[in-house]
Amino acid sequence: MNTFPTLIRREWMQHRFGWTLLALVPLAIALFGLAVGNIDIEFDTAERAGSGFPTMLAMLAMGGGTVATFVILSATSLILITGLARRDHGDRSVEFWLSLPTSHSASLAAPLVTHLLLVPAAALVVGLAGGWLVSAVLVTRLSGFGAWLSLPWGDLVPAGLALVLRGLVGLPLAVMWAAPLLLAVVLANAYLKRWGLPALLLALTLGGLLLDRWLGQGAVFDTVGAILRHAGQSLLGADQQALQAESQQLPAESLRLVPAWLFKDFIVALKALASPLFAGCVLTSAVLFALLLDWRQRGASAAN
């Protein structure tokens, strides 16, 4: 029996109410505020009347809605996985879960995949859909419903879909880059409970200061910064030069360039994987995951 989908379904049943609220409540607040509140944007009358103004508003609404939903749900998932190892120990249900015919690796991997990949991926799709609704209200309030209908949808829709697709294909890369840091937090909390994260930060700081004497000034902190930077660029912005060139274009003109730029951006992110730093991230993640497996295999006594 393939138990992995069942374990993922468990995550959905356990957190679906909170995920739904986090996705829909901010959207509802934004729609209500834009519908009844005062909208004050500092643009001249001539700029408001320009044909590019509604397009710019729609771009901001769609991009902002997608990014906001992604950040909210991703941040929530990161908080949830920090207590992954001990979440079944508080009510002593760990004995029940350990008695099920599931492997320890699947029991650990399923929630990680759900919270780090599936939830952020769903957030991108839901965020884009919500961004379209926000754009309808925003453009209608400032330029009229006719302006929203006359938007260059032939360029807006491909650009929005390309943005979501770029995030979807970049998510696994970002998770692989950040996995050593994330798994280190999970492992620290497994052994030290609520003191895990503070202890890890203290160890990283003191260890970094000591290792700097042998590896060079700031070597450890620069490495952590490089890992986080590569994780972020795996999602978007790996091709900085093309991004700066596109930002100088007018909104209507830049829309047509978005799909091509996002494709090139993903290629640059893929090329970054061919580095010793990424190989070290993969190796470290494997070691940390093995330590988590060992901690879980020792059962409920591991929490004592």
Secondary structure, DSSP 8 states (H G I E B T S, - for coil): ---HHHHHHHHHHHHHHHHHHHHHHHHHHHHHHHHHS-------HHHHHSTHHHHHHHHHHHHHHHHHHHHHHHHHHHHHHHTTTTTTTTTTTHHHHHHSS--HHHHHHHHHHIIIIIHHHHHHHHHHHHHHHHHHHHHHHHH-HHHHHTS-HHHHHHHHHHHHHHHHHHHHHHHHHHHHHHHHHHHHHHHHGGGHHHHHHHHHHHHHHHHHHHH-TTHHHHHHHHHHHHHHHHHTTS-HHHHHHHHTS-HHHHHHHHHHHHHHHHHHHHHTTSSHHHHHHHHHHHHHHHHHHHHHHTGGGGG-
